[in-house]
Amino acid sequence: MPRRRGRIASLALVAVLVVPMGACGDDAPATTLAAAAPATAEAAVGEWLAAVAAGRAGDATALVVPGQVAFVTALENRLSAADLAAALAGGLPAASGEQYWSSFAASFADFAPGGVGELEVAGSAPFAIDDREFAAVAVGFPDQAGSVGVIAADTAGGWRVDLLATLAPALSGQLRVLATELPADADGEAVRAALVEQLASLRAAAEQPDGQVAAGEVRRELEALIRFLAPALDG
């Protein structure tokens, strides 16, 4: 049967079309971070795509910058600061990770001319934010025109997919609401501190190599969030 034709769906659009995640109970097993990550940005994205396609949720999460899957699922499911703080501290519950990645794969198949497992890495462009190394990795279908970009980051131990840098343009408003409405308690402080640790990723979302910057209102939203989290960067 011929493959459907059309432009590749935005990963940012697909990734936010997820079903509600399961309850974050204290007895839920948490995903763990892999001991080693791929040595290149392209390998990291390729292995992540393969893990998502094969339903290996734990591997998919481990191939993402730590804490970022918890942030994305929390935003889409409107979790409380307490639940998000718990997920950041103890890891995303395994059931929640499985639900997120299976929904990601299913949604991609609905909006793209093929499944996520058919995507191939088609090159990368490195760039830096301060002293942090990133790469914009192009992925696409082998017989289709066009591609979408996945941002990868050089982390301790190797390269991982930077989910926040990739998805922040679609989640900029929700991220700013989260940051500005955090409670003045220990959970709110923990989430805010975790957000500050992601500043380089948020900046990578706003500006990529070759002048590929987030457009107009989205970039202003991201810049406002960055200034709110780190006023010293203003100007």
Secondary structure in CASP SS format (residue, H / E / C, confidence):
PFRMAT SS
TARGET T0000
AUTHOR 0000-0000-0000
METHOD secondary structure of the structure
MODEL  1
M C 1.00
P C 1.00
R C 1.00
R C 1.00
R C 1.00
G C 1.00
R C 1.00
I C 1.00
A C 1.00
S C 1.00
L H 1.00
A H 1.00
L H 1.00
V H 1.00
A H 1.00
V C 1.00
L C 1.00
V C 1.00
V C 1.00
P C 1.00
M C 1.00
G C 1.00
A C 1.00
C C 1.00
G C 1.00
D C 1.00
D C 1.00
A C 1.00
P C 1.00
A E 1.00
T C 1.00
T C 1.00
L C 1.00
A C 1.00
A C 1.00
A C 1.00
A C 1.00
P C 1.00
A C 1.00
T C 1.00
A H 1.00
E H 1.00
A H 1.00
A H 1.00
V H 1.00
G H 1.00
E H 1.00
W H 1.00
L H 1.00
A H 1.00
A H 1.00
V H 1.00
A H 1.00
A H 1.00
G C 1.00
R C 1.00
A H 1.00
G H 1.00
D H 1.00
A H 1.00
T H 1.00
A H 1.00
L C 1.00
V E 1.00
V C 1.00
P C 1.00
G C 1.00
Q H 1.00
V H 1.00
A H 1.00
F H 1.00
V H 1.00
T H 1.00
A H 1.00
L H 1.00
E H 1.00
N H 1.00
R C 1.00
L C 1.00
S C 1.00
A H 1.00
A H 1.00
D H 1.00
L H 1.00
A H 1.00
A H 1.00
A H 1.00
L H 1.00
A H 1.00
G H 1.00
G C 1.00
L C 1.00
P E 1.00
A H 1.00
A H 1.00
S H 1.00
G H 1.00
E H 1.00
Q H 1.00
Y H 1.00
W H 1.00
S H 1.00
S H 1.00
F H 1.00
A H 1.00
A H 1.00
S H 1.00
F H 1.00
A H 1.00
D H 1.00
F H 1.00
A C 1.00
P C 1.00
G C 1.00
G C 1.00
V H 1.00
G H 1.00
E H 1.00
L C 1.00
E E 1.00
V E 1.00
A E 1.00
G E 1.00
S E 1.00
A E 1.00
P E 1.00
F E 1.00
A E 1.00
I E 1.00
D C 1.00
D C 1.00
R E 1.00
E E 1.00
F E 1.00
A E 1.00
A E 1.00
V E 1.00
A E 1.00
V E 1.00
G E 1.00
F C 1.00
P C 1.00
D C 1.00
Q C 1.00
A C 1.00
G C 1.00
S C 1.00
V E 1.00
G E 1.00
V E 1.00
I E 1.00
A E 1.00
A E 1.00
D E 1.00
T E 1.00
A C 1.00
G C 1.00
G E 1.00
W E 1.00
R E 1.00
V E 1.00
D C 1.00
L H 1.00
L H 1.00
A H 1.00
T H 1.00
L H 1.00
A H 1.00
P H 1.00
A H 1.00
L H 1.00
S H 1.00
G H 1.00
Q H 1.00
L H 1.00
R H 1.00
V H 1.00
L H 1.00
A H 1.00
T H 1.00
E C 1.00
L C 1.00
P C 1.00
A C 1.00
D C 1.00
A H 1.00
D H 1.00
G H 1.00
E H 1.00
A H 1.00
V H 1.00
R H 1.00
A H 1.00
A H 1.00
L H 1.00
V H 1.00
E H 1.00
Q C 1.00
L H 1.00
A H 1.00
S H 1.00
L H 1.00
R H 1.00
A H 1.00
A H 1.00
A H 1.00
E E 1.00
Q C 1.00
P H 1.00
D H 1.00
G H 1.00
Q C 1.00
V E 1.00
A C 1.00
A C 1.00
G H 1.00
E H 1.00
V H 1.00
R H 1.00
R H 1.00
E H 1.00
L H 1.00
E H 1.00
A H 1.00
L H 1.00
I H 1.00
R H 1.00
F H 1.00
L H 1.00
A C 1.00
P H 1.00
A H 1.00
L H 1.00
D C 1.00
G C 1.00
END
